[in-house]
């Protein structure tokens, strides 16, 4: 692969990772971000990821890798299981789930400030680890097709917004430090960049059609797991309206049209 292509892939991965800063700003300056808006954007991200996985990543892997149907789908399910194990071992929550409802004040009276700050730290650590494979996936997708990389970058950037919010809000409302809340949130996105850099360092020297096909299928499995296990359930928990499914449909339509127009 040409060096400019590598730089483009790393740039897309970097921008997607830094988007947690947008959610951080929302957590600092907005007391009640719209649940319907956040649920729609999460659904949109899920729609893009699912469509890209089944319409682009897996078919490309089958057509170009030489691994065959069985080999490609073995890699796909390996990606799904890998993400499930990460989620099982290191769970995390968004604001809007369980003990962090979006429709209640984030600065809760009677809540131990240290406990609330610790919640922000634990969420940050969980999200940081979850972001790592997303960064690798964005890089691999962009290396195969820059259009796919951009689509994945946009989808991940959108779902990084509530992640940034989940970290910054409890930290800000317990410490009063906008700087600390912002940088804790931004730090979690840096693992996405690290994932892309490590993929570039360790994948490129061994790059072949079979390796790229395996990586594409693996990334497809990770993306589908993120969408089904995380994005859509969280989107449903944030709003009882039809925002999530409208987001999923919109994401798939936009992704399908963009791939068609850019063929």
VMD Tcl script that draws the C-alpha trace (Angstrom):
set ca {
  {0.00 0.00 0.00}
  {1.18 3.49 -0.81}
  {2.29 5.69 2.03}
  {-0.31 8.44 1.27}
  {-3.05 5.81 1.67}
  {-1.67 4.90 5.11}
  {-1.65 8.56 6.14}
  {-5.25 8.99 4.98}
  {-6.34 5.94 6.98}
  {-4.56 7.20 10.10}
  {-6.06 10.68 9.66}
  {-9.60 9.27 9.49}
  {-8.94 7.13 12.58}
  {-7.53 10.14 14.45}
  {-10.50 12.39 13.68}
  {-12.95 9.66 14.74}
  {-11.09 9.19 18.04}
  {-10.92 12.89 18.83}
  {-14.69 13.24 18.43}
  {-15.11 12.21 22.07}
  {-14.21 15.85 22.70}
  {-17.56 16.87 21.18}
  {-19.40 14.76 23.74}
  {-17.16 16.20 26.44}
  {-18.21 19.74 25.52}
  {-21.87 18.65 25.63}
  {-21.33 17.17 29.07}
  {-19.71 20.36 30.32}
  {-21.99 23.00 28.81}
  {-25.33 21.22 28.35}
  {-27.35 20.06 31.36}
  {-29.85 18.00 29.37}
  {-28.80 16.94 25.88}
  {-31.74 15.66 23.85}
  {-32.31 11.91 24.38}
  {-34.09 11.69 21.01}
  {-31.16 13.28 19.20}
  {-28.61 11.01 20.85}
  {-30.74 7.92 20.22}
  {-31.06 8.84 16.54}
  {-27.31 9.35 16.12}
  {-26.55 6.03 17.83}
  {-29.07 4.28 15.57}
  {-27.55 6.03 12.55}
  {-24.09 4.78 13.54}
  {-25.41 1.24 13.96}
  {-27.09 1.36 10.55}
  {-23.88 2.48 8.87}
  {-21.79 -0.18 10.59}
  {-24.17 -3.08 9.90}
  {-24.60 -2.05 6.26}
  {-20.86 -1.63 5.72}
  {-20.15 -5.01 7.33}
  {-22.59 -7.01 5.19}
  {-22.56 -4.96 1.97}
  {-18.87 -4.11 1.71}
  {-16.42 -5.71 4.16}
  {-17.57 -9.35 4.07}
  {-18.30 -9.49 0.30}
  {-14.92 -7.89 -0.44}
  {-13.18 -10.38 1.83}
  {-14.90 -13.32 0.10}
  {-14.10 -12.00 -3.37}
  {-10.44 -11.06 -2.87}
  {-8.89 -13.04 -0.03}
  {-8.99 -16.60 -1.33}
  {-10.20 -17.72 2.10}
  {-13.59 -18.81 0.80}
  {-16.99 -18.45 2.44}
  {-16.12 -20.61 5.45}
  {-12.81 -18.88 6.13}
  {-14.26 -15.39 5.86}
  {-17.21 -16.11 8.10}
  {-14.96 -17.84 10.61}
  {-13.05 -14.55 10.83}
  {-16.35 -12.64 11.04}
  {-17.60 -14.67 14.00}
  {-14.17 -14.47 15.62}
  {-14.60 -10.69 15.55}
  {-18.04 -10.94 17.14}
  {-16.85 -13.29 19.89}
  {-13.75 -11.16 20.55}
  {-15.82 -8.05 21.12}
  {-18.25 -9.99 23.31}
  {-15.35 -11.12 25.52}
  {-14.03 -7.56 25.80}
  {-17.49 -6.33 26.77}
  {-17.93 -9.18 29.25}
  {-14.59 -8.61 30.96}
  {-14.64 -4.80 30.86}
  {-18.23 -3.48 30.83}
  {-19.04 0.20 30.55}
  {-22.14 2.37 30.51}
  {-23.32 5.53 28.84}
  {-25.07 8.41 30.53}
  {-28.66 7.41 29.87}
  {-28.38 3.88 31.23}
  {-29.38 2.52 34.62}
  {-28.09 4.89 37.28}
  {-27.33 7.77 34.87}
  {-30.72 8.72 33.35}
  {-30.60 11.54 30.81}
  {-33.82 13.12 32.04}
  {-32.51 13.68 35.56}
  {-30.05 16.34 36.67}
  {-26.47 15.22 36.29}
  {-25.48 17.06 39.44}
  {-27.38 14.81 41.82}
  {-27.93 16.00 45.36}
  {-26.95 13.56 48.04}
  {-24.58 11.63 45.79}
  {-21.07 11.08 47.07}
  {-18.85 13.30 44.92}
  {-15.93 10.89 45.12}
  {-18.15 8.00 44.08}
  {-19.48 10.00 41.14}
  {-15.97 10.96 40.04}
  {-14.91 7.33 40.36}
  {-17.83 6.41 38.09}
  {-16.48 8.80 35.48}
  {-13.02 7.26 35.78}
  {-14.30 3.70 35.45}
  {-16.44 4.61 32.45}
  {-13.40 6.30 30.90}
  {-11.26 3.17 31.38}
  {-13.95 0.91 29.97}
  {-14.59 3.08 26.94}
  {-10.86 3.52 26.34}
  {-10.41 -0.25 26.04}
  {-13.56 -0.62 23.92}
  {-12.31 2.08 21.53}
  {-9.10 0.23 20.72}
  {-10.59 -2.34 18.28}
  {-12.72 0.40 16.72}
  {-9.55 2.28 15.80}
  {-8.08 -0.84 14.25}
  {-11.31 -1.43 12.33}
  {-11.44 2.09 10.94}
  {-7.81 1.86 9.80}
  {-8.30 -1.53 8.11}
  {-11.48 -0.36 6.38}
  {-9.81 2.79 5.09}
  {-6.82 0.81 3.81}
  {-9.11 -1.42 1.76}
  {-11.36 1.38 0.46}
  {-11.15 5.02 1.46}
  {-14.95 5.37 1.09}
  {-15.50 2.60 3.63}
  {-12.95 4.17 5.96}
  {-14.71 7.53 5.82}
  {-18.09 5.91 6.45}
  {-16.76 3.98 9.46}
  {-14.97 7.10 10.72}
  {-18.18 9.14 10.60}
  {-20.21 6.37 12.26}
  {-17.68 5.94 15.06}
  {-17.37 9.70 15.51}
  {-21.15 9.92 15.98}
  {-21.27 7.23 18.64}
  {-18.19 8.67 20.36}
  {-20.24 11.76 21.23}
  {-22.33 10.09 23.97}
  {-19.20 8.26 25.12}
  {-17.50 11.62 25.70}
  {-20.62 12.82 27.50}
  {-20.64 9.73 29.72}
  {-17.12 10.51 30.91}
  {-17.13 14.29 31.19}
  {-20.51 14.91 32.83}
  {-19.95 13.12 36.17}
  {-16.37 14.41 36.40}
  {-17.37 18.02 35.77}
  {-20.34 18.03 38.10}
  {-18.33 16.57 40.96}
  {-15.02 18.40 40.52}
  {-16.17 21.61 38.87}
  {-13.14 21.35 36.57}
  {-13.95 21.73 32.89}
  {-10.31 21.05 32.04}
  {-10.23 17.72 33.91}
  {-13.58 16.63 32.44}
  {-12.49 17.50 28.90}
  {-9.11 15.79 29.04}
  {-10.44 12.63 30.70}
  {-12.96 12.38 27.89}
  {-10.45 13.17 25.17}
  {-8.02 10.59 26.56}
  {-10.52 7.80 25.92}
  {-10.55 8.68 22.22}
  {-6.77 8.44 22.05}
  {-7.00 4.65 22.32}
  {-8.81 4.66 18.98}
  {-5.83 6.45 17.45}
  {-3.50 3.96 19.16}
  {-5.50 1.10 17.65}
  {-4.99 2.53 14.17}
  {-1.26 3.10 14.73}
  {-0.72 -0.44 16.05}
  {-2.70 -1.87 13.12}
  {-0.45 0.07 10.76}
  {2.71 -1.07 12.52}
  {1.87 -4.78 12.78}
  {-0.52 -5.38 9.86}
  {1.25 -3.63 6.98}
  {4.48 -5.68 7.05}
  {2.45 -8.88 6.56}
  {-0.19 -7.48 4.25}
  {-1.48 -9.91 1.61}
  {-4.93 -10.57 0.11}
  {-5.53 -13.32 2.70}
  {-4.44 -11.15 5.66}
  {-6.49 -8.19 4.46}
  {-9.53 -10.39 3.82}
  {-9.27 -11.91 7.30}
  {-8.90 -8.44 8.84}
  {-11.90 -7.06 6.91}
  {-14.13 -9.95 8.01}
  {-12.88 -9.65 11.60}
  {-13.65 -5.93 11.58}
  {-17.11 -6.65 10.16}
  {-17.83 -8.96 13.09}
  {-16.64 -6.36 15.59}
  {-18.79 -3.65 13.97}
  {-21.92 -5.82 14.01}
  {-21.33 -6.71 17.67}
  {-20.90 -3.05 18.61}
  {-24.13 -2.20 16.81}
  {-26.32 -5.01 18.14}
  {-24.95 -5.30 21.67}
  {-24.23 -1.66 22.43}
  {-25.47 1.06 20.08}
  {-29.04 -0.09 19.43}
  {-29.84 -1.13 23.03}
  {-28.42 2.15 24.37}
  {-30.35 4.11 21.74}
  {-33.57 2.39 22.83}
  {-32.85 3.12 26.49}
  {-32.41 6.83 25.77}
  {-35.73 7.44 24.04}
  {-39.04 5.59 23.82}
  {-39.86 7.16 20.44}
  {-38.89 5.71 17.08}
  {-35.60 7.62 16.90}
  {-33.37 4.52 17.05}
  {-34.99 2.61 14.17}
  {-35.24 5.77 12.08}
  {-31.54 6.31 12.75}
  {-30.72 2.73 11.68}
  {-32.72 3.07 8.46}
  {-31.24 6.50 7.71}
  {-27.71 5.23 8.30}
  {-28.21 2.30 5.94}
  {-29.82 4.45 3.25}
  {-27.10 7.11 3.43}
  {-24.36 4.46 3.36}
  {-25.96 2.59 0.49}
  {-26.42 5.75 -1.58}
  {-22.90 6.95 -0.90}
  {-21.37 3.61 -1.96}
  {-23.53 3.59 -5.09}
  {-22.72 7.17 -6.06}
  {-18.98 6.68 -5.51}
  {-18.69 3.40 -7.44}
}
mol new
graphics top color blue
foreach p $ca { graphics top sphere $p radius 0.5 }
foreach p [lrange $ca 0 end-1] q [lrange $ca 1 end] { graphics top cylinder $p $q radius 0.2 }
display resetview
